Amino acid sequence: MADVKTKRARFHALHRDGCFVLPNPWDMGSARLFQHLGFEALASTSSGFAWTVGKADYATTRDETLAHLAGLCAAVDLPVNADYQSAFAAAPEDVAANVALALEAGVAGLSVEDTKVDGPGLYDMPLAVERVRAAAQVTRRHGAVLVARTEILLHDRSQVAAAIDKLVAFAEAGADCLYAPGLAAPGDIAALVKAVAPKPVNVLMTGPGPELAELAALGVRRVSVGGGLARVAWQGVLDAAQSLRAGSFAGLANAASGRTLNEVFS
């Protein structure tokens, strides 16, 4: 099993050139499956994890999330990036303390977003920047990757310029990678890449869209899918269970074989 220092060094190296995909496991089994399939790194998903414990996204606690992250990191040899939501704190000093706890859980990197932890809306620029700066001071000491993200476009898709401005400020505050969920138009992606260069940009894919090679050509360094794979899995269960409820067992026809899964997890 690779140690944390090695995982963090490998994770930094992945961000230096090229473009890689981060699948988002929702539990230890899916993490080990994605490792088996040959991915180079993983990223947790707050929504995918929340659904495994019967909660909605953003309803899990800090301690639940930390235990989940520790489990993911222990299950695989790959670097794990944590979807750490808003770091479960508002004040910069509390953000720093909670980031330190995530690093103790073994993550190679983590994302901190600008959604208010105690109410609707986003943190304004000055406080959002100070939160990133506080997180960066901690991740830098431990050799981890800090991903700073703004959720502006999830509230208003027209605010691309404002999202880019905020991410430029986050880059200047010490973030290693920048991320704006909802950024989709090729021209907008290219504009963000240029604005924060040479720091890498993460793009979220929630459904069919540009191929990896197309995103790489725009200068994107990493691509994640958030809760996308968890939603695919849940839809398979929903379809099969609804068929079962109606009296048919046809939905079980598409199940993975037990032998295959046992081989993966052996």
N, C-alpha and C positions, 0 to 999 in steps of 0.2 A: 504494500500500500504506500503510495507516494505521500510524503509529509507535506504539511501546509506550506512551508516555505517554497518547496519545489512546485506545488500547484500554483502558487501566486506568480512565480517567475514564468511558468509556462503560459499563464493567462495573459500577463503583460506582453509576452512574445507574440501571442496570437493577434494582438491589437496593432502590431507595428506595420504589417503589410498584408495584402490580400484581403479576402472577405470570407468569413466563416459563419456557419449557422449554429445558433444556440437553441436546441429543443428545450422545452420547458416541462420537466417532470413534475408530477403532483404528489408522488410518494416514492418510497425507496425502491419499490419494484419497477416503476416506470423509469427511474434514474438508472437502474442496472440494465434495463432493456436498451436504453439509448446508448449506454456505454458499449454494450454488446454489439450494437449496430455500427459502431465506429466513429461516433461523434467525438470531437476534440474537447468540448466543454459543455456545460449545462447551465441553465438558469432556472431558478425556482419561479413559481407563479403564485401570486397571492390568491387569485380567484380559484385556481385549480386545487390548491391546498385547502382553502375554506370549504369547498364542496365536499372534500373527503371527510370532513368532520361535521357535516350537516349545517354549515353556516353560509351566509352570503359573503361576497367579497367585502373586505374591510371590516368584517365582524370578528375576526380572530384577534387574540391578544398578542402582546409582545412576547410573552413567555411561551405561548403555544407556537408562535412562529420560530422562536429560537430553538425549541426542541425539534421542530420539523427540519430546520436548517442543519442542525447537528446530525440528524439521522441521514439526510441526503449526503452530507459530506463524508460521513463514515461509510456509506454504502458503495462509494465509487472511488476510483483513482483519478477521476477527472476534476479539473477546477470547477467550482460551483459559484455562479453569480446569484446573489440573493435579491429577490424582489422585496425590498424592505419598506415598501410603501413610503410614508412620511417619517420614517424612523421612530414612529410612535411617540413623538415629542414635538413641541413647538419651539421652545427656546434653544438657541444654538448650543449652549452647554449641555442640555439634556440630549440633543441630537448626538453630540459627540460621545456621551456616555453610552447611549444605546448602540451606536455604531461599534464601539469597542466590544460590546457584548456579542454582536453578530460576528465579529472577527474571532472572538473566543470560540464560537461555534464551529469555526473552521472554513468559512467562506473565503474564496479567492478574490471576490469583488462583491460589490453591492450597489444597488440603485437607491437614491433618495429623491423623492418627488416633492413638488411644491403644493400639493393638496393640503388644506388645513386639517390638522389632526383632530381638532375639537369643534369642527363645524363646516358648513358648506363653503365652497369657494377656494381660492388659491392665495398663498402668501404673496404680498406685494414684493416688488423687486428688492428693496434694501434688506428685508428680513430673509427672503429666500436666498439671497446671495450669502448672507452671514451664516445661514444654516449649512450651505454647501461648503463654505470656508472652514467651518468647524469640523464637518465630516472629513474633509480632505486632510486636515492636520492629523487626524487619527489614522486614516487609511495609508497615508504616506509613511508614517512611522512603522507600519507593519508590512509594507510592500504590497498592499492590496490595491485593486482597481476600484476607483470611485466613478460611478455612472450618475450624472445629474440629469434629471428629467423634469420637463414641464408638462403639465396636463392641459395647457391652454386650449389646444386644438380639440380636446374632448368636450370642451364647453362651447367653443365657437370655431368652426373649421376655417373661418375667414381670417383668423388672427395669425397668419403665418409669419408676418414681419415681427409681431410682438413675441412670438415663440422663438424666433431666431435671435432676437435681441437678448432675450432672457438666457438662452443657452450660451451666447457669447459671453455674457457676464458670469455665468457658471464656470465656463472654461477659464476665464481670467482668475476666478476664485480658487482654482486648483482641481476642478473635476478632470478626470482622465478620459472620459468618454461622455458624449452628449446624446440626448434621446428626447424626442417629442412624439409620443403616441398620437396617431392621427395624421402625421405627415405622410402624404401619399403621392402627390404629383411629382413626376420626375424633375421638373424644373425647380420645385421647392426643395426637394431632397438635395439636388446639386447645389442650390444656394446655401443650404445649411452646411454642407460639407466644406464649401469654400470659406464660409464665414468663420468656422471654428478651426480650420486647418492650422497645424498638422494633426490636431487631436481627432481621434476616430469618432464616427457617428454610428449609432445603432438605429436600425429601422425595424418597426414592428409590422409583421404580416399577419393579418387576422383572417385571410381568405385568399382565394386565387388572385394572382396579380403578376407583376414582373418576375421573371426568373432570376435566380441568384446571379447569373452572369450579367444581367442588365443592371442590377443594383450595384454590383462591383464596378461596372463601367461608370457609374455615377459617382464613385468614390466612397461608397458605403463600406465599412470595415466589418460590421457584424449585423446579423439578422436574427431576431427572436420571434416567437409566435405566441407569447403570453399564455393565456388559457386555451389556445386553439386546439392543441392535441387533447387536452382534458375534455374539451367540448365534443370532439370527435368520439372519444371513448364513451362519454355519457350518452351521446345520441345513439350509439350502437346498443347500449343497455336499454335506453328508452324504447327503441324500436322492438327489440326482442321481448322486453317485459310486457309491452302493450299487446304484442301478438300472443304471448303466453296468457295474459289476462282474458283475451278473447277466445281462448281454448285451443290455440295452435302452437305447435312446437317448431314451426318452420324458422323462426327467428334464431334458433340455435345453430342453423346450418353454417353460418359464417364465423363460428367460434374458432379461435386458435386452438391447436391441439394441445392437450395436456403434456404430451411428450416434448413438443417444441418448447413450451414454457419451462418445463423442468430442466431441459438442457441449458436454457439461457441462465437459469438461476442456480444451477448446480455449482 
